[in-house]
Amino acid sequence: MLASPPPRAQPPALILGSSSPYRRELLARLGLPFTWEAPEVDESTRAGETPAALAARLALAKAQAVAARHPDALVIGSDQVADLAGEPLGKPGTHERARLQLRRMSGRTVVFQTALAVVCQARGFEQAELAPVRVCFRTLNDAEIERYLLAERPYDCAGSARSEGLGIALLEAIHSDDPTALVGLPLIRTARLLRAAGLVLP
């Protein structure tokens, strides 16, 4: 009589440690079942912290915060900070702050530092990567900025530029090796880290 094969281990639950609808839409492209949960992390910048270091720290902190509540799950954390000549630009929150950000970025190159972390406490797994995206802005006049802001209202986007929407018209060029990074979740790196954690893709 042939022995039955051993049951296959169930993959861990996958949780996106983010309340961002943009990141949820991106992660859904991988075809994996997942839930999401707000990480509740203080996003204040520390003294002397570079935009890249800030994004990396917050991505890992978000993943760790949710993993602490779900130690058996595989948790994804991500964060994005716009880097204007070493100065971090976060989500503007208001129309006036968004206008000021875009005026400052006009005609300049901004590096959007998108960080990703994957954590599973039960497996002792913790890895993080950074996906920088160089974005060249056109020279913008105040009328263009105002029309864009009234149409797009990108107050929840780092640097006020929603590239997946009308914000693409503000740009001259985008340079990246992970094209979804600018939207907020670098899927090439996400897939790589999930495979490293033991998930089967695609």
N, C-alpha and C positions, 0 to 999 in steps of 0.2 A: 504494500500500500504506500503510495507516494505521500510524503509529508506536505502539509500545507505550507506555502511560503509565509514567512513572518509578516505581520501587518506593517504597512509602511507608516513611518512616523508622520504625524500631521505637521505641516509647516506652522511656525508661530503666527499668531495674529499680527497683522500689519496695521500700524497706526501712524497717521500723519500728524505730527505735533504742530499744527497750524490751524488758524481759523480762516486763512486766506482762500477765497473761492478760486483764485487763479491757480494756486498750487494744487488744489483738489482736481481741477480740470486737467492739469498737466499729468498728475500721477495716474489718473484714470486711463490715460493712453497706454499704460503698461499692461492693462487687462488683469490686474490683480485685485482681489477683494480687499478693501481697507476701510477703516473708519478714521475719523479725525477728532482731535481734541485740542482745545486752546492750552498752550503751555504755561501761561501766566508767569512770565519772566520779566524782570526789570531790564529795560533796554537802554538804560543810561550809558553814555560814553564815559570811560575811565580816563583820568588825566594821562596825557601822552599816548593814548591808544590810537593806532593807525586805523583807517577804515577797514583794511583787510583783516586786522587782528580783531576788530570789533565784530565784524560779520562772522568770523570763525568762532569766536567765543559765544556769541548769541545762538548760532546754529546748534552748537554742542549743548549749551545750557537748555535750550528748548527740548532737544531730544532727551536729555537726562531728566528733566522735570517730569515729562510724561512717562518715561520708562520707570521712574521711581514709583509711580502709581500702578504700572502694569509691567512688572518685572519679567514676565514670560513673553511679552510681545516684542516685536521688532519695530522700533520707533524711528521715524524720519524727522529730523529737524532742519530748518533752512532759514537763512536770513540774507538780506541784501542791503548794502550800504553804497550810496553813490560817492565816489572818491574824486573830488575836484582839487587837484594839485595837493593832495594829502589831507584835505579837509573833508570830514564826513558830512554828507547830506542825507538826511533820512526822509521820512514821509512828511510832507509839508503840513497837512492837517487843515490848512485854511487857504483861501483864495490868495490872500496877500502874500503869504509865505511862498506859495507856488509861483506867483509872479516874480518874486525876488530870485528864487532859485533859477528859473528859466532865463532871466536877464543875465545872471552870472554865468550860466553855461553857454550862452549864445556865442557861436563862433569858436568854441573850445572843445577839447577832447576830455571826456569824463570816463573814468573806469568804474563800471558797476561791479562791485565785489559781491558775488553770490556764493555763499558758503552752504555746505551740505554736511550733515552728520547722520549716521545710522548707529543706533544703540540697542543692544539686547542684554539686559542685566543677567538673565538666567544663563546665557551662553558666554558671558564674559566678552561680548563683542562690542567694540566701540571704534569706529573709524570716521574720519572727516576729510573733506576735500574742499578746495576753493576753485571757483570757476570765474575768473575775471573776464569782463567783456568791455572792450574799448569802443566807446560810442562818440562819434564826431558829430557835433551839432552844427546846423547851418547858422549863419548870422540872422538873428531874429529881431524883428521890430516889435514895438509894443502892441500894435494892432494885431499882429499875428499871434502873439502870446495870449492876448485877451480873447480872441476868437477861439483859440484852442482850449483855453481853460473853461470857457463858458460851454463849449460843446462836449468836452471830455470829462471835466471835473475830476482830475486825477489826484485828489488830495490824499489818497491812501497808497500812493506809489512813490517809492524812493526816487528823489530827483524830479518828481512831477511829470516824467515822460512815460506814458503808457504805450510802449512800442507795438503791442498787439492791437492797438486801436489807432486813433488819429495821430498819436504821438510820433508815428513813423514818418509823418510829413515834416517833422522838425529836424530830421536827421540827414546827414550827408553819407554816413557809412557806419556799419557795425562790424567789428572784428572779434570773432569768438570761435573756439573749437567745440562749443556745446550750445547749439542755437537756442535752446529753450531756457538757458541760464538767465537771459535778460528779463524774461517774464517772471522768474522767481524760483524755478526749480530745475536745475540742470539734469535732464533726464538721462543723458549718456552716463554721467557719473552716478546718478541714482541707480540705474540698472547695474552698473559695475559693483557698487557697494552691496546691493541686495543679493547679487550672485555670490559675492564673497561671504555674505552672511548665511548662505545655504539655500536661498530661494531659486527656483527654476524659472528662467526667462528665455524666450517668450513662452 
